[in-house]
Amino acid sequence: MSAIGKADLIITIGYDIAEYAPEFWNQSKNKTIIDIDFSPAEVYEYYQPKVEIISDISGAIWALNIEAEKNR
């Protein structure tokens, strides 16, 4: 089983569902997904993000890193 198969949280960054279809890695439709992209997520049966961060990608990652450092 792959790391994606074992994960319960998936963070996608600039993800395009055409590159690696979610039905391959979320067959049970039970993964918690956080989507970070500059445009809204393409939501469908196997890809339903709990959180969408629609922003400049590098800025969003930078902000997440700052918050993670605060909680160390």
C-alpha positions in Angstrom: 0.0 0.0 0.0 1.3 3.5 -0.9 1.7 6.4 1.5 -1.4 8.0 -0.1 -3.3 4.8 0.5 -2.4 4.9 4.2 -3.0 8.7 4.6 -6.2 10.1 6.1 -5.4 13.7 5.2 -4.3 14.7 1.7 -3.1 18.3 1.0 -3.1 19.0 -2.7 -1.2 22.0 -4.1 -1.9 23.2 -7.6 -3.5 19.8 -8.2 -5.2 19.0 -11.6 -7.4 15.9 -11.3 -6.5 15.0 -14.9 -2.9 14.4 -13.8 -3.6 11.6 -11.3 -7.3 10.8 -11.0 -8.7 10.8 -7.4 -10.5 7.5 -8.0 -7.1 5.8 -7.9 -6.2 7.2 -4.5 -9.6 7.9 -2.9 -11.6 4.9 -3.9 -13.4 4.8 -0.6 -14.1 8.5 -0.8 -13.0 8.8 2.9 -9.9 11.0 2.6 -9.9 14.5 4.2 -8.7 16.8 1.4 -7.3 20.3 1.7 -6.9 22.0 -1.7 -4.5 24.8 -2.2 -4.7 26.5 -5.7 -5.0 29.8 -7.4 -8.5 28.7 -8.7 -11.4 26.9 -7.2 -11.2 23.1 -7.0 -12.8 20.8 -9.6 -15.1 19.0 -7.2 -16.8 15.7 -8.0 -17.5 12.3 -6.5 -13.9 11.3 -5.5 -12.5 14.8 -4.9 -14.4 16.8 -2.3 -12.1 19.1 -0.4 -13.0 19.9 3.2 -11.0 23.1 2.9 -10.2 25.1 -0.2 -7.5 27.8 0.0 -7.9 29.9 -3.2 -4.8 32.1 -3.2 -1.4 32.7 -4.6 0.1 29.2 -3.9 3.5 30.4 -2.6 1.8 32.9 -0.4 -0.5 30.3 1.0 2.3 27.9 1.8 4.3 30.7 3.3 1.4 31.6 5.6 0.9 27.9 6.6 4.6 27.7 7.4 4.4 30.7 9.7 1.4 29.3 11.5 3.1 25.9 11.9 6.2 27.6 13.4 4.0 29.3 16.0 2.6 26.0 17.1 5.9 24.2 17.5 
